[in-house]
């Protein structure tokens, strides 16, 4: 075989590999959440005025809230979250590997509120308990997810009065 034939075959092989790579589809991101998928944030009381409520965002963007104590609005409320923000919230839970994290991060302290985040997706459910979790090695991404659930659900409209938790009646 001549040097020209080897070079030609090599060039054709490289060209074919590049052409196949260009036609390959990008890996698909997480599928859009379904109406049965949900993210729930439960915030508990402390020895002060820590808001005590539970809020759930479903994959279809529906929001349910129940204020228990130290919230502006006590009782049940419903709303609708932005679908783009809802999808991004669920994608964030997937990206952070929610199902692979520990079940609980508990600090050995008192007088702090306990938070629970429950994620249901595709028939799987996992709850993470955050009781001063950052002190116990809980990833910052869990705290960020808690804050993001509140933001997307719009809980401030029910929880805060003048930017502060409401004292219990």
C-alpha positions as CSV (number, residue, x, y, z in Angstrom):
1,X,0.0,0.0,0.0
2,X,1.4,3.4,-1.0
3,X,1.9,6.3,1.4
4,X,-0.7,8.2,-0.6
5,X,-3.4,5.5,0.1
6,X,-2.6,5.4,3.8
7,X,-2.9,9.2,4.0
8,X,-6.1,9.1,2.0
9,X,-7.7,6.4,4.2
10,X,-6.6,8.3,7.4
11,X,-8.1,11.5,6.1
12,X,-11.4,9.8,5.1
13,X,-11.5,8.2,8.6
14,X,-11.0,11.5,10.4
15,X,-13.6,13.2,8.1
16,X,-16.1,10.4,8.8
17,X,-15.6,10.6,12.6
18,X,-16.1,14.4,12.5
19,X,-19.2,14.0,10.4
20,X,-20.7,11.5,12.8
21,X,-19.9,13.6,15.8
22,X,-21.5,16.6,14.2
23,X,-24.7,14.6,13.7
24,X,-24.9,13.3,17.2
25,X,-27.5,14.8,19.4
26,X,-26.6,16.6,22.6
27,X,-27.5,14.6,25.7
28,X,-31.0,15.4,26.9
29,X,-31.4,17.3,30.2
30,X,-33.8,16.2,32.8
31,X,-37.3,15.7,31.5
32,X,-39.9,18.3,32.3
33,X,-41.5,17.6,35.7
34,X,-44.9,16.1,35.7
35,X,-47.9,17.2,37.8
36,X,-47.2,14.3,40.2
37,X,-43.6,15.5,40.9
38,X,-43.2,17.9,43.8
39,X,-40.8,19.8,46.0
40,X,-41.9,20.5,49.5
41,X,-40.3,22.8,52.0
42,X,-41.3,22.7,55.7
43,X,-39.9,25.3,58.0
44,X,-40.3,24.8,61.7
45,X,-40.3,27.0,64.8
46,X,-37.5,28.1,67.1
47,X,-37.6,29.8,70.5
48,X,-38.3,33.1,68.7
49,X,-40.5,34.1,65.9
50,X,-39.3,31.7,63.2
51,X,-42.0,31.2,60.6
52,X,-43.7,27.8,60.8
53,X,-45.2,26.7,57.5
54,X,-45.1,24.2,54.7
55,X,-45.1,24.9,51.0
56,X,-45.3,22.5,48.0
57,X,-44.6,23.2,44.4
58,X,-45.8,20.6,41.9
59,X,-44.3,20.0,38.5
60,X,-47.2,21.7,36.9
61,X,-46.4,24.9,38.9
62,X,-49.3,24.6,41.3
63,X,-48.4,25.9,44.8
64,X,-50.0,24.9,48.1
65,X,-49.1,26.6,51.4
66,X,-50.2,26.1,55.0
67,X,-49.1,28.8,57.5
68,X,-49.1,27.4,61.0
69,X,-47.4,30.0,63.3
70,X,-45.4,33.2,63.1
71,X,-46.7,33.9,59.5
72,X,-48.7,36.8,58.2
73,X,-51.3,34.3,56.8
74,X,-52.2,31.2,58.7
75,X,-54.1,28.4,57.1
76,X,-54.2,27.1,53.5
77,X,-53.5,29.1,50.4
78,X,-52.9,28.2,46.7
79,X,-51.1,29.9,43.8
80,X,-49.5,29.2,40.5
81,X,-45.7,29.5,40.0
82,X,-44.1,30.5,36.7
83,X,-43.6,27.3,34.6
84,X,-40.1,28.2,33.5
85,X,-39.0,28.9,37.1
86,X,-40.7,25.7,38.2
87,X,-38.9,23.6,35.6
88,X,-35.5,25.3,36.5
89,X,-36.2,24.5,40.2
90,X,-36.7,20.8,39.5
91,X,-33.7,20.7,37.2
92,X,-31.6,22.2,40.0
93,X,-32.7,19.4,42.4
94,X,-31.6,16.9,39.8
95,X,-28.3,18.7,39.1
96,X,-27.3,18.8,42.8
97,X,-27.9,15.0,43.1
98,X,-30.7,15.4,45.7
99,X,-31.4,11.6,45.9
100,X,-27.7,10.9,46.6
101,X,-27.4,13.3,49.6
102,X,-27.6,12.2,53.2
103,X,-31.1,12.0,54.8
104,X,-30.3,14.4,57.6
105,X,-27.8,17.0,58.7
106,X,-28.2,17.7,62.4
107,X,-26.1,20.0,64.5
108,X,-25.8,19.4,68.2
109,X,-27.4,22.8,69.2
110,X,-30.7,24.0,70.3
111,X,-33.1,26.9,69.5
112,X,-32.8,26.8,65.8
113,X,-35.6,25.9,63.3
114,X,-35.6,22.6,61.6
115,X,-36.2,22.5,57.8
116,X,-37.3,19.6,55.7
117,X,-37.1,19.4,51.9
118,X,-39.0,16.5,50.3
119,X,-38.4,15.8,46.6
120,X,-40.7,13.5,44.7
121,X,-39.8,12.7,41.1
122,X,-40.6,9.8,38.8
123,X,-42.0,7.7,41.6
124,X,-39.0,8.3,44.0
125,X,-39.3,10.3,47.2
126,X,-36.5,11.6,49.5
127,X,-36.6,13.9,52.5
128,X,-33.6,15.8,53.8
129,X,-33.7,17.2,57.3
130,X,-31.7,20.4,57.9
131,X,-31.2,21.2,61.5
132,X,-28.2,23.5,61.4
133,X,-27.0,21.4,58.5
134,X,-24.3,23.6,57.2
135,X,-22.4,23.1,60.5
136,X,-22.6,19.4,59.9
137,X,-21.3,19.4,56.3
138,X,-24.6,19.8,54.5
139,X,-23.9,21.2,51.0
140,X,-24.7,24.8,50.4
141,X,-26.8,23.7,47.5
142,X,-29.5,22.4,49.9
143,X,-29.8,25.8,51.6
144,X,-29.9,27.4,48.1
145,X,-32.7,25.0,47.1
146,X,-34.7,25.9,50.3
147,X,-34.4,29.6,49.4
148,X,-35.3,28.9,45.8
149,X,-38.4,27.0,46.7
150,X,-39.6,30.0,48.8
151,X,-38.7,32.4,45.9
152,X,-40.5,30.4,43.2
153,X,-43.5,29.7,45.4
154,X,-43.7,33.3,46.4
155,X,-44.1,32.5,50.1
156,X,-43.1,36.0,51.2
157,X,-46.7,37.2,50.4
158,X,-48.0,34.8,53.1
159,X,-45.1,34.7,55.6
160,X,-43.7,38.2,56.1
161,X,-45.1,41.4,57.4
162,X,-43.1,44.4,56.4
163,X,-40.2,42.1,55.5
164,X,-40.2,40.4,58.9
165,X,-41.8,37.2,60.3
166,X,-45.2,37.9,61.9
167,X,-45.6,37.4,65.6
168,X,-48.0,34.6,66.5
169,X,-51.5,35.7,67.6
